[in-house]
Amino acid sequence: MSETKILVVAIDFGSSGAGYAFSFAYQYKNNPLDISTSLWNNGNGPLQAKIPAVLLFDPDKKFHSFGFEAEDKYEELLNTNKADQWYFLKGFKMQLYSAVNAGEVGIQGDKFIMVYEPEAASIYARLLPVDKFVGNNGAVILKAFDPGRKFIVVDAGGGTVDISAQQVLENGELKIIHRECGGPWGGECINKQFVNMLKELFGKEVMKQFKNKHGDDFLQLLRDFEVKKKMYRVEDEESLTIRMPLSLIELFLDMKQSDVPTAIASSRFNETVRLKRDKLSIAGSLVETFFSETIRMIIDEVVSILKNERCSDVSAIMMAGGFSEADTLQHAIKKQFQSLEIFIPLDGSLSVLKGAVIYGHNPNVVSSRVCNYTYGVGVSMKFDPSIHDPGKKFYRRGIEMCNNLFKVLFEIDEEVHIGQTKSIDVAPSFCQMKNMIHLNGIS
């Protein structure tokens, strides 16, 4: 990124939500935490820091809208049976990895960098005052960012969970001590479990018709569950109550010729689900099953990291991202890793965005990373019959050569310092001159 920065803007495209944050150079100089973030109004409830990561294109494949506006328009199209020719896209985050081209969106290459989410979260959190954390005690939280300390960041978003092990150096910079890892274990997995329960209870065809004919009610049902799942408290052992749309109850009656309470009584949910008027109560024991598989995957990944020699003396886990606000996830992490300090920034869902802005102002805050893959280049060498494949043999100026050999520059799990370079000599025919091949700042 260019050294002269007037403004740094961070854009976060998540699997389920998106947002942005920014600060000017003078703000960063005076107070690195003076960062402005996006606020969105969905027309029903408080302002939100993230907008749904959904796109809507018209029948001519031209962009129409994004976020809440796209959702609302698509609901309207569904309710008027006009949605068939439109294109509603969601969950496209992973496709961006192969589609990123700064020039196509009007951002010059030297003004664009990608930031790994757990790194951004810790960059932000280490600058926060102690009272901005939720932890067992403030003193230990401060120690988590003392020089020499090692900690794990679990960035739990809507679609994915990204995990990073880091160490604070004497100069305050961060050293990444384990290659990035994680998986598709975000909060959307819990939502899918809830929808699967509704499909089993009401029937797949009823839910399909409900979504098609009453898209606005279906979306509101999911929004209500999103809020309630974060508010649910494991230790309270209370039921989770969701308001069921009357349109769904009436549709079930019309299609099944039976009422919902009767269907519940004859299902495997007869002991865990109750419907009273339009309130569906889900027993805590069933709610926890929505989380169980996702939480198991997250815990298994953290356990695997802790077994690595570099991470044996990790002393804390920081949780960030919107899904980390769920008490069920927090409770499970604290129960599993009782010897480690668990702490959560109060605005954990924005820590990645704000940390990315800080990183944009000062990329040198991360001193080194660990390679996720083995990196190298394809080369040709003099043919050695004892080790080379005869199928790759060719002749150059009468000399037997072997083609398509892999020259390793950096190996998987190798620590690479930012700005570190390696070079190899190449023949003049490769690029008409002796050249240097550099690999800078593995990310």
Order of alpha helices (4+ residues) and beta strands (2+ residues): beta-beta-alpha-beta-beta-beta-beta-alpha-beta-alpha-alpha-beta-alpha-beta-beta-beta-beta-alpha-alpha-alpha-beta-alpha-alpha-beta-beta-alpha-beta-alpha-beta-alpha-beta-beta-beta-beta-beta-alpha
